[in-house]
Amino acid sequence: MSPDEIAAAMTGAVRMVAAERHEAFLPSPMVQNHASFLHLMADGALICAWFGGSLEGKSDISIFASVLLPGSSRWGSPQRLSFDHAHSEQNPVLFTAPDGRLWLFHTSQPSGNQDQCRIRIAEIRRDQNDATRLTSEAGRYLDLPQGCFVRAPLTVRDDGAWLLPIFRCVQRPGQKWNGSHDTAAIGISSDAGQTWRLEELPQSIGCVHMSPVTLPAGGHAAFFRRRQADFVYRSESADGGRSWSAPEATDVPNNNSSIAVIRLKDGRLAMICNPVSAAQSDDRRVSLYDELGESDERPDADPAGGCVPVWGVPRAPVCVCISDDSGLSFPVRILIEDGPGTCLSNDSTDGRNREMSYPWLLEAPDGALHIAYTYHRRAIKYVNLATGWADATDGRV
């Protein structure tokens, strides 16, 4: 599809495209839309949040959201939920707290300087007369160091503490951020989000986008995107998320792009990702923000003591990978959509970008699967797979 064809399809209408599969392109007023996040409300309403604007890193990038009501065949109108005109606001995460309040967490950074990013929290309210309408308060920054980034949902520890998966975009004095020293961490709040402290994960350089899940036999596992574009990595916690083992490679390739993992009701784990690594492609780009066109005389960060990040590996296909051994291996891989995945440019208007990336997934109470992902940076695509999807034989790779 061309950018214009995608734009014409961005109506929010959910249509059947195959037996037991429905799809939609979410409506958005912006030409670039990326980093979707799905959140299921107690009444069955599905919220999709993402960031939109002209180009990732630009100050016109803001958080948007749309609501799909139970039984509806159309996503609601897009609504802007962040309002900082001086920063690029990215990576929304929605969280329903134990008291029922809905919170939005998102990043806020100047230009492409992820090492200067801060995390913002704002309460989201749904209109009592129109359940598709959301409003956001002004919000505030979390009291965490600069360079903290989010992507995965919060969990509540057994003592009531909120756990926020974080990756640290570490500052290198006098040098531009390039991902070479990024690490994983957990933000912890023991007072319902009012104050926070940070705990680092050991030996986690290059491991970002931490996606934690509970395991059927007890304990937790977490899965990571890798800056080195080699494999998805995995860590374990046996004490409720208080401490974590050093991450180790799984059998799922990773292209230095986002992943998400959930535990299904049957106990298996489902990971959605682009199972491609740097070893499978020669495509490379200088950095994530090499198109911003802003003057910066600083040299790129020296990888000494860190890692050499790899950018530009294709971001396709989109697959759901299934594990029945707590994420030690993912032998079943179900194809959701394939394509060239070209991501050597972030531009969403000239047709060069063909990525299908940053996927998210949720399992509905009836076992159906909700999926959302970036489509050529132009739109957020939604896919619904009916109950029984995990045992389908078609589309396995």
C-alpha positions as CSV (number, residue, x, y, z in Angstrom):
1,M,0.0,0.0,0.0
2,S,1.2,3.5,-0.8
3,P,1.1,6.2,2.0
4,D,-2.0,7.7,0.3
5,E,-3.8,4.3,0.2
6,I,-3.0,3.8,3.9
7,A,-4.3,7.2,4.8
8,A,-7.6,6.5,2.9
9,A,-8.0,3.3,4.9
10,M,-7.5,5.0,8.3
11,T,-11.2,5.1,9.1
12,G,-11.2,2.9,12.2
13,A,-13.7,0.5,10.6
14,V,-13.2,-3.1,11.7
15,R,-13.7,-5.5,8.8
16,M,-13.5,-9.2,8.3
17,V,-10.6,-10.1,6.0
18,A,-10.5,-13.9,6.5
19,A,-12.4,-16.4,8.5
20,E,-12.1,-15.5,12.2
21,R,-9.8,-12.5,11.4
22,H,-10.8,-8.9,11.6
23,E,-8.6,-5.8,10.8
24,A,-8.7,-2.0,11.0
25,F,-6.4,1.0,10.4
26,L,-7.0,3.3,13.4
27,P,-8.0,6.9,12.6
28,S,-5.4,9.6,13.2
29,P,-4.9,13.2,12.2
30,M,-1.1,12.8,12.0
31,V,1.1,11.6,9.1
32,Q,3.3,9.5,11.4
33,N,1.9,7.0,14.0
34,H,4.0,4.6,16.0
35,A,4.5,2.6,19.2
36,S,0.9,1.4,19.9
37,F,-0.1,0.1,23.3
38,L,-3.4,-1.9,24.0
39,H,-5.2,-1.8,27.3
40,L,-8.4,-3.6,28.1
41,M,-10.9,-2.0,30.5
42,A,-13.1,-3.8,33.0
43,D,-16.2,-3.1,30.9
44,G,-14.6,-4.7,27.8
45,A,-13.6,-1.4,26.1
46,L,-10.3,-1.7,24.3
47,I,-8.0,1.4,24.3
48,C,-5.2,1.8,21.9
49,A,-2.7,4.5,22.6
50,W,0.3,5.6,20.3
51,F,2.4,8.6,19.5
52,G,1.7,10.7,16.4
53,G,3.2,13.8,14.6
54,S,5.4,14.5,11.7
55,L,8.6,12.6,12.5
56,E,9.8,10.7,15.6
57,G,11.9,13.1,17.8
58,K,10.2,16.2,16.5
59,S,8.5,18.4,19.1
60,D,5.1,18.0,17.4
61,I,5.0,14.3,18.5
62,S,2.2,13.7,21.0
63,I,0.3,10.9,22.6
64,F,-3.1,9.9,21.0
65,A,-5.6,7.3,21.8
66,S,-8.8,5.7,20.4
67,V,-11.4,3.4,22.0
68,L,-13.2,0.3,20.6
69,L,-16.4,-0.4,22.6
70,P,-17.6,-3.9,23.1
71,G,-19.7,-5.0,20.1
72,S,-18.7,-2.0,18.0
73,S,-17.3,-2.3,14.5
74,R,-15.5,1.0,14.5
75,W,-12.8,2.6,16.6
76,G,-13.7,5.9,18.1
77,S,-12.2,9.3,17.1
78,P,-8.6,9.8,17.9
79,Q,-7.9,12.0,21.0
80,R,-4.8,13.8,21.9
81,L,-3.7,13.1,25.5
82,S,-0.4,15.0,25.9
83,F,0.3,18.6,25.3
84,D,4.0,19.6,25.6
85,H,5.0,21.6,22.5
86,A,8.7,21.6,23.4
87,H,9.3,17.9,23.6
88,S,8.8,14.7,21.6
89,E,6.2,12.7,23.7
90,Q,6.5,9.0,23.0
91,N,5.9,5.4,24.1
92,P,2.5,5.5,25.9
93,V,1.7,2.9,28.6
94,L,-1.7,2.7,30.2
95,F,-2.3,1.3,33.7
96,T,-5.4,0.7,35.7
97,A,-4.4,1.1,39.4
98,P,-5.8,-1.1,42.1
99,D,-8.2,1.7,43.1
100,G,-9.6,1.7,39.5
101,R,-8.1,5.0,38.3
102,L,-6.6,4.9,34.8
103,W,-3.1,6.3,34.4
104,L,-1.0,7.2,31.3
105,F,2.8,7.0,31.5
106,H,4.8,8.3,28.5
107,T,8.3,9.6,27.7
108,S,9.2,13.2,27.0
109,Q,12.5,14.1,25.3
110,P,14.1,17.0,23.5
111,S,14.7,16.1,19.9
112,G,16.6,12.7,19.5
113,N,18.3,13.0,22.9
114,Q,16.8,9.9,24.6
115,D,19.4,10.3,27.4
116,Q,17.6,13.5,28.4
117,C,14.2,11.9,28.5
118,R,11.9,12.1,31.4
119,I,8.8,10.0,32.2
120,R,5.4,11.7,32.6
121,I,2.3,10.5,34.4
122,A,-1.2,11.8,33.9
123,E,-4.6,10.5,35.0
124,I,-7.0,9.6,32.1
125,R,-10.8,9.9,32.5
126,R,-13.6,8.5,30.3
127,D,-16.6,10.6,29.6
128,Q,-19.7,9.3,31.4
129,N,-21.9,10.2,28.4
130,D,-19.6,9.1,25.7
131,A,-17.4,6.1,26.6
132,T,-15.2,6.6,23.5
133,R,-14.1,10.0,24.7
134,L,-11.0,10.3,26.9
135,T,-9.6,13.4,28.7
136,S,-6.2,13.8,30.3
137,E,-5.0,16.0,33.1
138,A,-1.8,18.0,32.8
139,G,0.2,15.4,34.6
140,R,3.7,15.6,36.1
141,Y,7.2,14.1,35.7
142,L,8.2,11.1,37.8
143,D,11.1,11.7,40.2
144,L,13.4,9.4,38.3
145,P,16.7,10.3,36.6
146,Q,16.9,11.6,33.1
147,G,17.3,9.0,30.5
148,C,14.5,6.7,31.8
149,F,12.3,5.3,29.0
150,V,9.2,3.1,29.2
151,R,7.4,0.7,26.9
152,A,5.9,-2.2,28.9
153,P,3.0,-2.2,31.4
154,L,3.2,-1.9,35.1
155,T,2.6,-4.7,37.6
156,V,1.7,-4.6,41.2
157,R,4.0,-6.5,43.6
158,D,2.7,-8.7,46.4
159,D,3.4,-5.9,48.9
160,G,1.4,-3.4,46.8
161,A,4.3,-1.6,45.2
162,W,4.0,-0.5,41.6
163,L,6.7,-1.9,39.3
164,L,7.4,0.1,36.1
165,P,9.8,-1.6,33.6
166,I,12.4,0.9,32.5
167,F,15.3,1.1,30.2
168,R,18.0,3.6,30.9
169,C,19.4,5.6,28.0
170,V,22.7,6.4,29.7
171,Q,24.3,9.8,29.3
172,R,27.9,9.9,28.1
173,P,29.4,13.3,28.8
174,G,30.1,15.4,25.7
175,Q,28.7,12.6,23.4
176,K,25.4,12.0,21.5
177,W,23.2,9.2,22.7
178,N,23.2,6.2,20.3
179,G,22.1,3.3,22.5
180,S,25.6,2.0,23.3
181,H,25.2,2.0,27.0
182,D,21.5,1.4,27.5
183,T,20.5,-0.9,30.4
184,A,17.4,-2.3,32.0
185,A,15.9,-1.2,35.3
186,I,12.8,-1.2,37.4
187,G,11.0,1.9,38.7
188,I,9.4,1.2,42.1
189,S,6.7,3.2,43.9
190,S,5.4,2.2,47.3
191,D,3.0,5.1,47.6
192,A,0.7,4.6,44.5
193,G,2.9,6.5,42.1
194,Q,3.7,9.6,44.2
195,T,7.4,8.9,44.6
196,W,9.8,6.5,42.8
197,R,13.2,4.8,43.2
198,L,15.2,3.0,40.6
199,E,16.8,-0.4,40.7
200,E,19.1,-1.6,38.0
201,L,19.2,-5.1,36.5
202,P,22.6,-6.7,36.6
203,Q,24.7,-7.3,33.5
204,S,21.9,-5.8,31.2
205,I,23.8,-3.5,28.8
206,G,22.0,-3.6,25.5
207,C,18.8,-5.1,27.0
208,V,15.8,-2.8,26.7
209,H,12.0,-2.8,26.5
210,M,11.7,-5.2,29.4
211,S,8.5,-7.2,29.2
212,P,7.8,-9.1,32.4
213,V,5.3,-11.9,32.9
214,T,4.3,-14.3,35.8
215,L,5.1,-17.9,35.3
216,P,2.6,-20.8,35.8
217,A,4.9,-22.5,38.3
218,G,5.5,-19.3,40.2
219,G,8.1,-16.6,39.8
220,H,8.5,-14.2,37.0
221,A,10.4,-14.0,33.7
222,A,11.2,-10.9,31.7
223,F,12.1,-10.6,28.0
224,F,14.2,-7.9,26.3
225,R,14.8,-6.2,23.0
226,R,18.5,-6.1,22.2
227,R,20.5,-3.1,20.9
228,Q,22.9,-5.6,19.3
229,A,20.1,-7.0,17.1
230,D,21.0,-10.6,17.9
231,F,18.3,-12.3,20.0
232,V,15.5,-11.6,22.5
233,Y,17.0,-12.0,26.0
234,R,15.4,-13.5,29.1
235,S,15.8,-12.9,32.8
236,E,14.1,-14.6,35.9
237,S,13.0,-13.4,39.3
238,A,12.1,-15.9,42.1
239,D,11.2,-13.3,44.7
240,G,8.3,-11.4,43.2
241,G,10.3,-9.0,41.1
242,R,12.6,-7.8,43.8
243,S,15.8,-9.2,42.1
244,W,16.5,-10.5,38.6
245,S,19.1,-12.8,37.1
246,A,21.4,-11.5,34.4
247,P,19.7,-11.7,31.0
248,E,20.5,-14.6,28.7
249,A,19.7,-15.2,25.0
250,T,16.5,-17.1,23.9
251,D,16.1,-18.8,20.5
252,V,14.1,-15.9,19.1
253,P,16.0,-13.5,16.8
254,N,15.7,-9.7,17.5
255,N,16.3,-6.8,15.2
256,N,16.7,-4.1,17.8
257,S,13.0,-3.4,17.7
258,S,10.2,-3.7,20.3
259,I,8.7,-6.9,21.6
260,A,5.8,-7.8,23.9
261,V,5.1,-10.9,25.9
262,I,2.0,-12.1,27.8
263,R,0.9,-15.2,29.6
264,L,-2.1,-16.9,28.1
265,K,-4.9,-18.3,30.2
266,D,-3.7,-21.8,29.4
267,G,-0.3,-21.0,30.9
268,R,1.7,-20.7,27.7
269,L,3.6,-17.6,26.9
270,A,3.0,-15.6,23.7
271,M,5.6,-13.2,22.3
272,I,4.9,-10.8,19.5
273,C,7.9,-9.5,17.6
274,N,9.8,-9.3,14.3
275,P,11.9,-12.5,14.6
276,V,14.8,-11.2,12.5
277,S,18.4,-10.4,13.5
278,A,21.3,-8.5,12.1
279,A,22.8,-11.8,10.9
280,Q,20.0,-12.1,8.4
281,S,20.2,-8.7,6.8
282,D,22.9,-6.3,5.6
283,D,20.6,-3.3,6.0
284,R,22.0,-0.6,8.3
285,R,21.4,3.0,9.2
286,V,23.5,5.4,11.2
287,S,21.1,5.9,14.1
288,L,17.4,6.1,15.1
289,Y,17.3,9.9,14.7
290,D,19.6,10.5,11.7
291,E,16.8,12.3,9.7
292,L,16.0,15.1,12.2
293,G,18.3,17.5,10.4
294,E,19.3,19.3,13.6
295,S,22.8,20.5,14.2
296,D,24.7,18.6,16.8
297,E,28.5,18.7,16.8
298,R,29.0,16.1,19.5
299,P,30.5,12.8,18.5
300,D,28.5,9.6,18.8
301,A,28.9,7.9,22.1
302,D,32.0,5.7,22.4
303,P,30.9,2.0,22.7
304,A,33.8,1.2,25.0
305,G,32.4,-0.4,28.1
306,G,29.0,-0.8,26.5
307,C,27.9,-2.4,23.2
308,V,27.8,-1.6,19.5
309,P,24.1,-0.9,18.7
310,V,22.8,-2.0,15.3
311,W,20.1,0.1,13.5
312,G,18.2,-0.5,10.3
313,V,17.6,-4.3,10.4
314,P,14.2,-4.9,8.6
315,R,11.1,-4.7,10.9
316,A,9.0,-7.6,9.5
317,P,7.5,-10.1,9.6
318,V,5.1,-9.7,12.6
319,C,4.9,-13.1,14.3
320,V,3.4,-14.5,17.5
321,C,5.8,-17.0,19.1
322,I,4.5,-19.5,21.6
323,S,6.3,-21.1,24.5
324,D,5.2,-24.0,26.7
325,D,8.4,-24.0,28.8
326,S,8.2,-20.6,30.5
327,G,9.9,-18.8,27.7
328,L,13.1,-20.9,27.5
329,S,12.2,-21.6,23.9
330,F,9.5,-20.5,21.4
331,P,9.2,-23.3,18.8
332,V,5.8,-22.3,17.5
333,R,5.7,-19.1,15.4
334,I,2.5,-17.9,13.9
335,L,2.7,-15.4,11.0
336,I,0.5,-12.3,11.5
337,E,1.8,-10.3,8.5
338,D,4.8,-10.2,6.3
339,G,6.5,-7.6,4.1
340,P,9.9,-6.1,3.3
341,G,10.1,-4.3,6.7
342,T,12.4,-1.6,5.3
343,C,13.2,0.9,8.0
344,L,16.2,2.8,6.7
345,S,14.1,5.9,6.9
346,N,11.5,7.0,9.5
347,D,9.6,9.1,6.9
348,S,6.0,8.0,6.6
349,T,5.0,10.1,3.6
350,D,7.4,9.1,0.8
351,G,6.8,5.3,0.8
352,R,10.4,4.4,1.8
353,N,9.4,3.1,5.2
354,R,7.8,-0.4,5.0
355,E,8.1,-1.5,8.6
356,M,5.6,-3.5,10.6
357,S,6.9,-2.9,14.1
358,Y,6.4,-2.2,17.8
359,P,3.6,-4.8,18.0
360,W,1.4,-5.3,21.1
361,L,-1.0,-8.1,22.1
362,L,-3.7,-8.8,24.6
363,E,-5.8,-11.9,25.2
364,A,-9.5,-11.2,25.7
365,P,-11.5,-13.0,28.4
366,D,-13.0,-15.2,25.6
367,G,-9.6,-16.2,24.4
368,A,-9.5,-13.9,21.3
369,L,-6.3,-12.1,20.6
370,H,-6.1,-8.3,20.1
371,I,-3.0,-7.1,18.2
372,A,-1.7,-3.7,17.2
373,Y,1.4,-2.6,15.3
374,T,3.0,0.2,13.3
375,Y,2.2,0.0,9.6
376,H,4.8,1.8,7.5
377,R,5.0,4.5,10.2
378,R,1.9,5.9,8.5
379,A,-0.8,4.1,10.6
380,I,-1.5,1.9,13.5
381,K,-3.0,-1.4,12.3
382,Y,-5.3,-3.5,14.5
383,V,-5.9,-7.3,14.1
384,N,-8.3,-9.4,16.0
385,L,-8.0,-13.2,15.9
386,A,-10.9,-15.2,17.1
387,T,-10.9,-17.8,19.9
388,G,-8.8,-20.8,19.0
389,W,-6.1,-18.8,17.1
390,A,-3.2,-20.4,19.0
391,D,-4.1,-23.8,17.7
392,A,-4.5,-22.8,14.1
393,T,-2.3,-24.6,11.7
394,D,-2.3,-22.0,8.9
395,G,0.3,-19.3,8.8
396,R,2.9,-21.1,10.9
397,V,6.5,-20.3,10.0
